[in-house]
């Protein structure tokens, strides 16, 4: 099982780390866009049309790229009273069942995310978000909604990859508790703390 877990953990670590860096940039840009809107709306009394949609676009991608890391590090809100009260093996079996149920939901979500991104809804243009290429002598264009909806599809695909990794980790812990598992690239490891 380790021969599958190690490469998957490595791929997840690299992709999720990149996703976290992109999310930080998206958050910073979101703050700049919101402050721009506040300035234009309340200081100049001339609200712009695009900042609200740009902030929403950035927020969706930020969440879509951060949620898999949160799931990998058990950062989601969870009720862990029952697994904590159970002995080790039944707690791991319960965790495995819950992860498999999550995986089933995520597989359904991929179908919906794909249909929404590449289907009818993704073909429309954003109402106010456009790329102003006129500034560099080219023709500008409105952003397609599929680029916004793609955050859902990306998030769900990454969550599936993380869930498969967590299932493998749980199975390994259940059947070979002494096996050394690969790192989850947690914040402490990134910051160099032991």
Secondary structure as a PSIPRED ss2 file (coil, helix, strand):
# PSIPRED VFORMAT (PSIPRED V4.0)

   1 X C   1.000  0.000  0.000
   2 X H   0.000  1.000  0.000
   3 X H   0.000  1.000  0.000
   4 X H   0.000  1.000  0.000
   5 X H   0.000  1.000  0.000
   6 X H   0.000  1.000  0.000
   7 X H   0.000  1.000  0.000
   8 X H   0.000  1.000  0.000
   9 X H   0.000  1.000  0.000
  10 X H   0.000  1.000  0.000
  11 X H   0.000  1.000  0.000
  12 X H   0.000  1.000  0.000
  13 X H   0.000  1.000  0.000
  14 X H   0.000  1.000  0.000
  15 X H   0.000  1.000  0.000
  16 X H   0.000  1.000  0.000
  17 X H   0.000  1.000  0.000
  18 X H   0.000  1.000  0.000
  19 X H   0.000  1.000  0.000
  20 X H   0.000  1.000  0.000
  21 X H   0.000  1.000  0.000
  22 X H   0.000  1.000  0.000
  23 X H   0.000  1.000  0.000
  24 X H   0.000  1.000  0.000
  25 X H   0.000  1.000  0.000
  26 X H   0.000  1.000  0.000
  27 X H   0.000  1.000  0.000
  28 X H   0.000  1.000  0.000
  29 X H   0.000  1.000  0.000
  30 X H   0.000  1.000  0.000
  31 X H   0.000  1.000  0.000
  32 X H   0.000  1.000  0.000
  33 X H   0.000  1.000  0.000
  34 X H   0.000  1.000  0.000
  35 X H   0.000  1.000  0.000
  36 X H   0.000  1.000  0.000
  37 X H   0.000  1.000  0.000
  38 X H   0.000  1.000  0.000
  39 X H   0.000  1.000  0.000
  40 X H   0.000  1.000  0.000
  41 X H   0.000  1.000  0.000
  42 X H   0.000  1.000  0.000
  43 X H   0.000  1.000  0.000
  44 X C   1.000  0.000  0.000
  45 X C   1.000  0.000  0.000
  46 X C   1.000  0.000  0.000
  47 X C   1.000  0.000  0.000
  48 X C   1.000  0.000  0.000
  49 X C   1.000  0.000  0.000
  50 X H   0.000  1.000  0.000
  51 X H   0.000  1.000  0.000
  52 X H   0.000  1.000  0.000
  53 X H   0.000  1.000  0.000
  54 X H   0.000  1.000  0.000
  55 X H   0.000  1.000  0.000
  56 X H   0.000  1.000  0.000
  57 X H   0.000  1.000  0.000
  58 X H   0.000  1.000  0.000
  59 X H   0.000  1.000  0.000
  60 X H   0.000  1.000  0.000
  61 X H   0.000  1.000  0.000
  62 X H   0.000  1.000  0.000
  63 X H   0.000  1.000  0.000
  64 X H   0.000  1.000  0.000
  65 X H   0.000  1.000  0.000
  66 X H   0.000  1.000  0.000
  67 X H   0.000  1.000  0.000
  68 X H   0.000  1.000  0.000
  69 X H   0.000  1.000  0.000
  70 X H   0.000  1.000  0.000
  71 X H   0.000  1.000  0.000
  72 X H   0.000  1.000  0.000
  73 X C   1.000  0.000  0.000
  74 X C   1.000  0.000  0.000
  75 X C   1.000  0.000  0.000
  76 X C   1.000  0.000  0.000
  77 X C   1.000  0.000  0.000
  78 X C   1.000  0.000  0.000
  79 X C   1.000  0.000  0.000
  80 X C   1.000  0.000  0.000
  81 X H   0.000  1.000  0.000
  82 X H   0.000  1.000  0.000
  83 X H   0.000  1.000  0.000
  84 X H   0.000  1.000  0.000
  85 X H   0.000  1.000  0.000
  86 X C   1.000  0.000  0.000
  87 X C   1.000  0.000  0.000
  88 X H   0.000  1.000  0.000
  89 X H   0.000  1.000  0.000
  90 X H   0.000  1.000  0.000
  91 X H   0.000  1.000  0.000
  92 X H   0.000  1.000  0.000
  93 X H   0.000  1.000  0.000
  94 X H   0.000  1.000  0.000
  95 X H   0.000  1.000  0.000
  96 X H   0.000  1.000  0.000
  97 X H   0.000  1.000  0.000
  98 X H   0.000  1.000  0.000
  99 X H   0.000  1.000  0.000
 100 X H   0.000  1.000  0.000
 101 X H   0.000  1.000  0.000
 102 X H   0.000  1.000  0.000
 103 X H   0.000  1.000  0.000
 104 X H   0.000  1.000  0.000
 105 X H   0.000  1.000  0.000
 106 X H   0.000  1.000  0.000
 107 X H   0.000  1.000  0.000
 108 X H   0.000  1.000  0.000
 109 X H   0.000  1.000  0.000
 110 X H   0.000  1.000  0.000
 111 X H   0.000  1.000  0.000
 112 X H   0.000  1.000  0.000
 113 X H   0.000  1.000  0.000
 114 X H   0.000  1.000  0.000
 115 X H   0.000  1.000  0.000
 116 X H   0.000  1.000  0.000
 117 X H   0.000  1.000  0.000
 118 X H   0.000  1.000  0.000
 119 X C   1.000  0.000  0.000
 120 X C   1.000  0.000  0.000
 121 X H   0.000  1.000  0.000
 122 X H   0.000  1.000  0.000
 123 X H   0.000  1.000  0.000
 124 X C   1.000  0.000  0.000
 125 X E   0.000  0.000  1.000
 126 X E   0.000  0.000  1.000
 127 X E   0.000  0.000  1.000
 128 X E   0.000  0.000  1.000
 129 X E   0.000  0.000  1.000
 130 X E   0.000  0.000  1.000
 131 X E   0.000  0.000  1.000
 132 X C   1.000  0.000  0.000
 133 X H   0.000  1.000  0.000
 134 X H   0.000  1.000  0.000
 135 X H   0.000  1.000  0.000
 136 X H   0.000  1.000  0.000
 137 X C   1.000  0.000  0.000
 138 X C   1.000  0.000  0.000
 139 X C   1.000  0.000  0.000
 140 X C   1.000  0.000  0.000
 141 X E   0.000  0.000  1.000
 142 X E   0.000  0.000  1.000
 143 X E   0.000  0.000  1.000
 144 X E   0.000  0.000  1.000
 145 X C   1.000  0.000  0.000
 146 X H   0.000  1.000  0.000
 147 X H   0.000  1.000  0.000
 148 X H   0.000  1.000  0.000
 149 X H   0.000  1.000  0.000
 150 X H   0.000  1.000  0.000
 151 X H   0.000  1.000  0.000
 152 X H   0.000  1.000  0.000
 153 X H   0.000  1.000  0.000
 154 X H   0.000  1.000  0.000
 155 X H   0.000  1.000  0.000
 156 X H   0.000  1.000  0.000
 157 X H   0.000  1.000  0.000
 158 X H   0.000  1.000  0.000
 159 X H   0.000  1.000  0.000
 160 X H   0.000  1.000  0.000
 161 X H   0.000  1.000  0.000
 162 X H   0.000  1.000  0.000
 163 X H   0.000  1.000  0.000
 164 X H   0.000  1.000  0.000
 165 X H   0.000  1.000  0.000
 166 X H   0.000  1.000  0.000
 167 X H   0.000  1.000  0.000
 168 X H   0.000  1.000  0.000
 169 X H   0.000  1.000  0.000
 170 X H   0.000  1.000  0.000
 171 X H   0.000  1.000  0.000
 172 X H   0.000  1.000  0.000
 173 X H   0.000  1.000  0.000
 174 X H   0.000  1.000  0.000
 175 X H   0.000  1.000  0.000
 176 X C   1.000  0.000  0.000
 177 X C   1.000  0.000  0.000
 178 X C   1.000  0.000  0.000
 179 X C   1.000  0.000  0.000
 180 X C   1.000  0.000  0.000
 181 X C   1.000  0.000  0.000
 182 X C   1.000  0.000  0.000
 183 X C   1.000  0.000  0.000
 184 X C   1.000  0.000  0.000
 185 X C   1.000  0.000  0.000
 186 X C   1.000  0.000  0.000
 187 X H   0.000  1.000  0.000
 188 X H   0.000  1.000  0.000
 189 X H   0.000  1.000  0.000
 190 X H   0.000  1.000  0.000
 191 X H   0.000  1.000  0.000
 192 X C   1.000  0.000  0.000
 193 X C   1.000  0.000  0.000
 194 X C   1.000  0.000  0.000
